[in-house]
């Protein structure tokens, strides 16, 4: 009986188990490696974005603290002159606003920050907040420093071996468009505005300068890792540097000839020898970098940076003191290019070494001040509208002449490559901003407000600011957007040949 009961219980248990299994839905577990990978990538992106945002916030917060601390230091050291209502507070505020506006413009539109900085200066002048004509001493002092930083920064990237190998291309692209534009401008100014010939060439020497530093990051980005059959960064850098050297040198020579009195024979000798003396002095000073400092010096990096920076500043102030304008600019170019070549032999890469980093830091610090202070010299007067309308026509003609000559001298390149060169030869900004108020400052210091040369200096100022505001964004946008299209032809040809 017990065995039967046990058998019946076993059967009943099995039936109940089968019923439970049939009633319970089947649970399936699926694992998608693809979904998990996507989730991980999204989380990593969010994490990286968070880290980047935190880093950006801390970066700007640190700069704010440093700015406030610097202001506090100056206030404590020099008293009321750096208070809220002091003499020097307004120039500092305008620079801070210009720097902030430039950063915002670049982050939102990718346009160069110098545009926002110069507009900040123009606005500050016309609302009556700041006029750097009342600060000629500090502005004149800074305009002796700007060229040293700008020219020194660019020439540290020059490859002298490349220049020797491609000297015809570099020289023709750097000299011929510049010369054609200077002559064209002088003629148009004399015919349309009755501008004196000497002042026309003074204006032309500034006006014709190409601003490659504005575009160099874009050029490097567009050409990095590509086999384009041309070392574009070196071509643009060295040809543009030659153009800049001509502008700075010729402007200095003509400006000294106009502003500094003296024996006529000495003035002509000085004008004829200024550029050669600058080149010779620069090469001699730069050649010392082969021996000084010693390669095993404990402070090698610091001394090399000081060697070129202090040497350039000394040359700038010394030559200005004796009226040898233009000599220092050529000397800085020759010195830094020569020194960079010597350093490259010991392992420092061109334009990628501690000295280049120091110049980039200095340039980022002075760029907002340069363009903002230049903007405060721009004054709208009764005849400004007429001058600006004529100036727009002059700009159109001069730019057309410059680009046509640049297109022609690059005859060995393809059509697309020549168009790319034309895009990079459009902007006018840095040298123009540095030099355009120099004549006004000099005439203010001479103390003759009725001097007819004030009128010529005002024309020079207005036309150059107009050129900066028009050509800088156009050149940047053309290079940035057309560059990827124009620089693909050489590579496509190579790929087609390999496929065939």
Residue, then its C-alpha position, 0 to 999 in steps of 0.5 A: x500500500x505504501x509503495x502505491x502511495x509513493x508511486x502516485x505521489x511521484x506521478x502527481x509531482x511530475x504532472x505539477x512540474x510539467x504544468x508549471x513549466x508550461x505556464x511559466x513564459x520562457x525567459x531569453x537573455x540576449x547580449x548585443x556587443x554592438x549596443x554595449x560598444x555604442x553605449x561605451x563610446x557615448x559614455x566616453x564622449x560625455x566624459x571627455x566633453x565634461x573633462x574638456x568643459x572643466x579644463x576650459x572653465x579652469x583655464x579662463x578662471x585662471x586667466x581671470x585671477x591672473x588679470x585681477x592679481x596683475x591689476x592689484x599688483x599695479x595698483x599697489x605699486x603705482x597708486x591711483x594711476x591704476x585705480x578705477x579712475x586712473x590714467x592706465x586703467x582704461x587702456x587695460x580694460x580695453x585690452x581685456x575686452x578686446x581679448x574676450x571679444x576675440x576669443x568669443x568671435x573665434x569660438x563662434x565663427x572661427x574668424x581671427x580674433x584680431x577683427x573683434x579686437x580692432x572693432x573694440x578699439x574703434x568702439x572705445x574711441x567713438x564712445x569717448x572711452x579711450x583715445x591712444x593719441x593721449x598715450x603716445x609714449x606707451x603706444x610708441x613704446x609698444x610699437x617698438x616691441x610688436x615687430x620684434x615679436x611678430x617677425x621673430x615668431x615667423x622667422x623661427x620657422x624658416x627653413x633656410x635650406x628650403x629657401x636656398x633650393x627654391x629661392x626663385x619661387x620664394x623671391x618672386x612670390x614675396x617680392x613681385x606682388x608686393x612691388x606691383x601693389x606698392x607702385x599701383x597704390x602710390x599712383x592711385x593715391x596721387x591721382x585720386x587724392x593728390x597724395x604726395x609720392x613719398x607718402x604714397x610709397x610710405x602707405x604702399x609699403x604698409x598696405x602691400x604686406x601680406x599677413x600669413x600668420x593669420x592663415x598659417x594654422x589653417x595652411x598647416x592643418x590643410x596640408x598635414x600628412x598629405x602628399x601634395x607635391x609642395x611644401x606649402x607651409x614653408x612656401x607661404x611662411x618664407x615668401x610671406x616673410x620676404x613680403x613682410x621684411x620688405x614692408x617693415x624695412x621699406x617703411x622704416x627707411x621712408x618714415x625715417x627719411x620723412x620724420x628725421x631731419x639731418x644732412x641730406x647726404x647722410x639721409x640718403x646714405x642711411x636709406x640706402x644702407x639700412x636694409x643691408x646693415x640690418x641683414x648683416x647685423x642679424x646674421x652675425x648675431x644669429x650665428x653666435x647661437x652656434x657657440x652661445x650658450x654652450x650646449x651643456x649649459x644648465x640653463x640652455x633653453x632659457x638663455x637661448x630664448x633670451x638671446x634672440x628676444x633681448x637681442x631683437x628688442x635692443x636692435x629695435x630701440x637702438x636703431x629707432x634712437x638713431x633714426x635707422x628705421x627698418x634696420x631692426x626688422x630685417x635684423x630680427x628676421x635674419x637673426x632668428x632664422x640663422x639661430x633657428x638653423x643652428x639650433x636645429x643642428x642640435x635637435x631643436x625642430x624648426x618652429x617647434x621648440x621652446x623659443x617658438x613657444x615663448x614667442x607664441x605666448x608673447x604674441x597671444x599677450x600683445x595681439x589684443x593690445x595691438x589691434x585694440x589700440x590701433x582701432x582707437x586711432x581710427x576717427x570718422x571726420x567730415x571727409x572720411x566718407x569720401x576717403x573711404x569710398x575712394x579707398x574701397x576702389x583703391x583696395x579693389x584695384x590693388x588687390x586685383x593687381x596683387x593677385x594677378x601678379x601672384x597668379x602669374x609668378x606661380x606659373x609652374x603650379x597647377x591652376x588650383x594651386x595658383x588659386x590657393x596661393x591667391x587665397x592666402x595672399x588676400x589678408x592684410x592685418x598684422x603689419x598694417x596694424x603695427x605700422x599704420x599709427x606710427x606716422x600719427x604718433x611721430x607727428x604728435x610728438x613733433x608737436x605741430x598740429x597744423x602740419x599738413x602731414x597730419x592729413x596725410x597720416x590720417x588718410x593712411x590710417x583710415x585706408x589701412x583700417x578699412x583694408x584690415x576689416x575687409x581683407x582679413x575675413x575674406x582671405x581667411x574664409x577663402x583659404x579655410x573653405x576653398x583650401x581643401x578643394x584646391x589642394x586635392x588635385x595633386x593627390x588625386x592625380x597620383x591616385x589615378x596614376x596608381x590605379x591605372 
